[in-house]
């Protein structure tokens, strides 16, 4: 079993920064990606950023250089540094881990952390 615990959300003014952290625990020998998704009220969950064990990163189009994902494989941690936050970044941010074969991936999710950006 895999558990993901997020931290670092909160309230910030537009233009500010936040750093999210996610700690993975459980029987994790390897993973395909760890990353962050977000979901705003009334909207679908969308990819924010992901990183592979070999540190290949992928970002949602809306990030536009404002966010940086990083990871510590030894500690099974993933971080999301968010700069130049805007009110439209307000959402619940979820940590995600994907493992398993390419033809049968398994997703794990954290409980989510609220990020609120005031104008």
N, C-alpha and C positions, 0 to 999 in steps of 0.2 A: 504494500500500500504506500501511496505517496501523499504527503501533506505539504501544502504551500501556505505560507503565512506572509501577508503583506504588511508593510508599515510605511509611514512617511506621508500619508495624505493629510489634507487640511485645507484651511482657508488662506488664500493669498490674493493680493491685489493684482490687477492687470499689469503685466510687465515684470512680475516677480518670478521667483524660482521655487521649485520643490524637488526633492530627491526621494524617489520611492525605492524601497528595498523589498526583496522577496527571498525568504529562506525556504529551501526545499529539504524535506527529511523523509526518511523511510528507505525502502529497498530500491535505491537508485544506483545502478551500476553505470549506466550511461543514459544519455538523452539525445534526441534529435534537435530539439530547440527548446529554449526557455524564452519567455517574453511577456509582453504586456498587451492586453486588449482593454478597450474602454467601452462603456455603454452609457449614453446620455438618455434621459427620460424620453420615451417615445421613439427612440432610434435603435437601430440594430447594433449589436456588438461589433466593433471594428478593431483591426490590428493597429497597434501603436508602433511596436517595435519587437523584433525577435533576434535571438543570437544563437548560433550553433555552438557545439563543443569546441569547434575549431575557430570560433570567434568571427564567423561570417555573420554580418548583420543585415537586417531588412527593416525598412521603415514604411509606415503609412505615408501616402502622398501629402497629407496635411501637415506632417511634421516640419518639412521645409528647413531642416538644419537646426531646429530649436531644441530638439531632444537628443540625448545620447544614451544608448544602452550599453551596459558593460556587465561582465560576469566574472565570477570566481568559481572555477570548476571544482577546486579542492574543497571549498566551503559550501558548494551547491547554492550559491547566492547569485541573484541577478539584480541589477540596479537600473533605475531610469532617472537620469538627470533631465529635468524639464526647465528650460529657460524661456523667457519672453512669453509667459503664459497669458492667454487671452480668455475672456468669458466663455467663448465657444469650446474651450478645453474642459469645461466643467462636466464631470462624469464620474461614474464609479470605475475605477481602474482595477483590472483583474490580472493577477499573475497566472501564467499558463506554462505548462511543461508538456512536451510531446515526446513520447518514446515509442519504441516498437518498430516493426518492420515497415518499410515504405508503403507496402500494400495493405497494412493493417495498423495504422497509427492509433495510439491511445492518448487522449487528452486528459490532463488533470488541471483543476482550477482552484485558485484560492477563493477566499470569501469576499474579496474586494475591499478597496479602500476609497473613500470619497475624496475627490479633489474638487474644490469650489474656487472659482476665480471671479472676484468681484470687479466691476468696472469703475 
